[in-house]
Amino acid sequence: MTNRDERSASRGPRRADAHWSTLRLRDRIAPGLNVLFVGINPGVQSAITGHHFAGFSNRFWKLLAESKLVPEPITYREDERLMEWGFGVTNLVARPSPGIDGLAPAEYVAGWKILERKIATFRPRIVAFVGVTAYRAVLPLLADVPVGPPAGRRPKGDAAAPVIGPRPQIVHGARLFVLPNPSGRNANYTYAEMLDAFRALRRYSRAFRSSNP
């Protein structure tokens, strides 16, 4: 067993023995990413495993592969590999929960302040909110940021909701993009619509990278 294996083995039992509500996920982040994915907050399974989008019904990893954002299928246990392809992942709220209903407005505000500092530090080209709820939560806090041309479409049945796709705001040079929440609990979008949105992100990120080398 290598030193790395020994460290991993020693971390495992301590994480398993801890109550999931006290656990926090480590960001997969690095300077100059093409896309930084931002989840709402970790679910219980993610907290327990220490990996992002680890819920049994979460389609995030399947959507990444089928949209060809990544060149090969990977699972949540390989989330560290995202950075090989210029992607990273973090959460708006660090505290895990079984669902988002128990999150307080103040947690979103505090989470945005932390996220904004990460964007300023690591300078991703695109910040992709994984879920309309995450974007809607920070939208009131974006009143003073620069804007570009709006784009995208509104979710079905909610004329006042933020759109899926590119957003006009620019945060520390990063463009914003909104994806549907890939959780199995999300009944607002079909899988085909989710896949369309992830494919749109692939096209948008490639076009943006070409025009901003």
VENBELDA-V301835 format. One record per pair of residues at least 4 apart in sequence whose C-alpha atoms are under 6 Angstrom apart, sorted by the first residue. I is the first residue (numbers start at 1). J is the second residue. Records with the same first field share a line. If there is no record, write none. Layout:
I->J, J
//
This chain:
1->5
13->17
20->47, 48
21->96
23->47
25->50
27->90
28->88, 89
29->88
31->122
32->123, 124
33->86, 87, 124
34->86, 87, 124, 125
35->87, 126, 127
36->87, 88, 89, 127, 128
37->88, 89, 128, 129
38->89, 90, 91, 128, 129, 130
39->91, 130
40->91, 92, 134
41->91, 93, 94, 96
42->46, 96
43->96, 97, 98
44->97, 98
45->54, 55
46->50, 51, 52, 54
51->76
54->76
57->184
58->182, 183, 184
59->63, 182
60->182
61->75
63->67, 195
64->69, 70
65->70, 72, 73
67->198, 199
69->202
82->87, 88
83->87, 88
92->111
93->111
107->111
112->116
118->122
119->123
120->172
124->174
125->174
126->174, 175, 176
127->176
128->176, 177, 178
129->178
130->179, 181
131->179, 180, 181
132->136
135->139
146->169, 170
147->168, 169, 170
148->168
149->168
150->167, 168
151->166
152->163, 164, 165, 166
153->163, 164
154->163
164->178, 179
165->177, 178
166->176, 177
167->176, 177
170->174, 175
180->194
189->193
201->205
204->208
205->209
208->212
209->213
//
